[in-house]
Each structure stands twice: as C-alpha cells, then as structure tokens.
Amino acid sequence: MSSENGGYFLYHSIGQYPAKSADFAAAMSEFASVWGRADDDQWTYLLSRRAEFVDLWRRLIGAAENTVTTCENVTQGLHMLVTSLPDDYLRGRKVLVAADCFPSNHFLLSGLQERLGFKLETVQLRQGASWVEDEDMIAKWDRDVALALVTWVSSTSSRKADMTTLAAHGRAMGSLVGVDITQAAGLLPFAVDAPAVDFVLSTSLKWMCGAPGAGILYVRPELIDSCQPQLRGWFSQDDPFNWDIDRFAYAPDIRRFDNGTPGIVAAAATVPALHWHAEMDKAGLLAHNRALTGKLIAAADDLRLGLVTPREEAQRGGSVMIKLRSVEAARQLIPQLRRHQLYADNRGAILRLSPGHMTSAEATDRLIGLLQDTA
Ligand SMILES: Cc1ncc(COP(=O)(O)O)c(C=O)c1O
C-alpha cells in the first residue's frame, strides 16, 4: 500500500481498493471488445454482466431472486418506487422523512407531493443537534403515514438509525418502509428481512467501490405485485419480445421496474469491485474502520473539537464528522491536507473523514498531527 493511497479518507464519497483502476479498465476493455465486434453475441454478454451485478448485490443484502434491479442512482430508484404505487395509495396521506436525509431524496419528494397528492412530513433536528432522533421520527409517525423513507446512515453525521425499532413501528402503523443504505452498504451488515423492509435503495460507489450510475432498487416481493411502474416499456414485460402493442403486461417480478433497453455499462464496470468486496473479510474491513475512526474520535476529544458523529460504535456508520472552529478553518485545512496526500472534504465547518480499506494508521496519525496544528 503506497503512503499516498494510505491518506484516503473519502469513502463516504468514493470507495477505493488497490486493484480498482486495473479492474475497471479490464472490465471496460472486455466490454468494448464485445460491443465492437461484428458478430451477434453482444446481448448475451451484456445481460449476463447485468445479472451478475444484480446477483452480487442480492447476496450482499440477502434479497431473494427477482427482487433487485438496477437504477442510475438513489434519487431515480426512489422515483421509480414512489410513482409505481397505486394511484390512491399516497393521495391524502403523509410521506415521512427526516430532515437529515440525503437532500436529493428530499428534493424529489417535495416536488412529487403536489402531483401525487401527499403531504411530505419532514422531521426536524432538535435545537443544536446533529441528527434526527429515532424517537422524534416515531413521534410524527402515525397511521396517516403511507410511506416512510429512513436513511440508515446519515451523510452529514454518520449516525445510524435503529432500523429494528423504526421498521417495527412502521409495520404497526401500516406504512411502507423504505431504506436508503448508501452510506454504509458494504461496511456494515444489512439484510432486507432483518428487519423486514419494503424497499431498499443504494448506489455502488461508496464502500462498495463501484462506478457511478450503478444504483440498485430492492422491492419486497409482496409489494411488487401491487406496483405499476409509471416508466414502463418492453423490458417491463415477462417477455421483452412481446411487441404486440395491444397486449402489454407487467412482468410478475422486479423486472416490471425496467423500461427500455437497460444501460449496462455502469453495472459491468462495477462487477469486479463487487467480486473484490464479496471475497474480502467483512469483519476485518469493519475492524480496520473501527480502529481508525476510534483514533479520530480520540483526537477530536483531545483537541476539544466538537464531534458531530455518535461516539458509540453501534450508533454510527463508517465516518467521523468533526466540527472545526469555523468554515474558514475547514476551507483552509482541506488543501493543506491535500498537500500532504491526505484526502478529506468538508460541509461548512464540518470535516468529514471516512477511513476505509486503503487508509493507513500512519496516515491517520499524520492527519491528526495537522489537525493539531490548526486547532
Ligand atoms: C445517504 C445517501 N443517499 C444517497 C446518496 C446519493 O444519491 P444519488 O445516488 O441519488 O446521487 C448519497 C451520496 O452521498 C448519500 O450519502
């Protein structure tokens, strides 16, 4: 591991593993050679890459066959799901979301509320808090909530929601429960049926180290039956080659969420990363993250900097967010870190640090040293 790569703290943004560049290039080179060959083998190859991508994701989240499909990103997957629900399902009811959800999901839902006739209920942070508490979510979660979107791990605080409690409450209220697992998929174990949830969204580009454009949507089999995706096309059918325009019928499973010819490049580019991840010792990946995040938390305490991430391991994802003295201090620190081959980012005065597989303890100590100089 080179010391340059050891200074990488951006797993909340893009995940890296040592062979990523070579794997990506090989996958794209193979793709190009198949796609550019004057024979008739293209679709067999491409569709099998897509199936492999879906299968690897399915295994990661414990999803049954025909319950996971591709989407470009989380926002798009959420749109696919929400607009597929029966016409009267959301009308006159509430959709519940926390204010610290990924903003893109909020932008989508707030725009859809008028069109689909639901009220978006956004649970706010308490004064001075860094994340929305589960109990505040539950306090607003009544029988009028048709659907709740839970962010498993927040991108601003790395705080992990208690899915068991939230899903049980959602079930009791008769709501559909969806989870955005983007910020911890591949780092923390997750299973679609423990606790059972109705839909799951993620991208592949963070801890899974995949390509942009390789999102996934899981839908619980019992829910699939009642979904009628708005964006539909020949690939939404059991047999895409049914071209009888008077005889469209949705596929009986997740394939109904497909529409026209699927874009497979991002999935194919991501397959090697998913294999890499599948073969890794998951407990080891997490233990490495825990050791380095523990160091960062201790350093923040020593320097009397505010911790914007829960202290308890069980309540956090893979990042440590630290509040610096000012936005200016954060703005100055990032390029200074870069000069030392240390890569992090900031949101306002908050420094975001996510050590992963390639991040070294030595680089973490160097980063802490620089933090000491600025604090
Ligand atoms: C919690 C969470 N959800 C979703 C996303 C990405 O959303 P999209 O794939 O729509 O860009 C991110 C990216 O940082 C995220 O942290």
The ligand as an SDF file (V2000), in Angstrom:
LIG
                    3D

 16 16  0  0  0  0  0  0  0  0999 V2000
  -27.3170    8.7420    2.2760 C   0  0  0  0  0  0  0  0  0  0  0  0
  -27.1010    8.9880    0.8160 C   0  0  0  0  0  0  0  0  0  0  0  0
  -28.0730    8.7090   -0.0510 N   0  0  0  0  0  0  0  0  0  0  0  0
  -27.9250    8.8980   -1.3740 C   0  0  0  0  0  0  0  0  0  0  0  0
  -26.7530    9.3980   -1.8810 C   0  0  0  0  0  0  0  0  0  0  0  0
  -26.5990    9.5790   -3.3460 C   0  0  0  0  0  0  0  0  0  0  0  0
  -27.8260    9.8100   -4.0010 O   0  0  0  0  0  0  0  0  0  0  0  0
  -27.8550    9.7280   -5.5790 P   0  0  0  0  0  0  0  0  0  0  0  0
  -27.3990    8.3410   -5.9240 O   0  0  0  0  0  0  0  0  0  0  0  0
  -29.2630    9.9720   -5.9610 O   0  0  0  0  0  0  0  0  0  0  0  0
  -26.9150   10.7670   -6.0780 O   0  0  0  0  0  0  0  0  0  0  0  0
  -25.7060    9.7160   -1.0130 C   0  0  0  0  0  0  0  0  0  0  0  0
  -24.4270   10.2780   -1.5450 C   0  0  0  0  0  0  0  0  0  0  0  0
  -23.6010   10.7700   -0.8680 O   0  0  0  0  0  0  0  0  0  0  0  0
  -25.8970    9.5000    0.3660 C   0  0  0  0  0  0  0  0  0  0  0  0
  -24.9160    9.7850    1.2260 O   0  0  0  0  0  0  0  0  0  0  0  0
  1  2  1  0
  2  3  1  0
  2 15  2  0
  3  4  2  0
  4  5  1  0
  5  6  1  0
  5 12  2  0
  6  7  1  0
  7  8  1  0
  8  9  2  0
  8 10  1  0
  8 11  1  0
 12 13  1  0
 12 15  1  0
 13 14  2  0
 15 16  1  0
M  END
$$$$
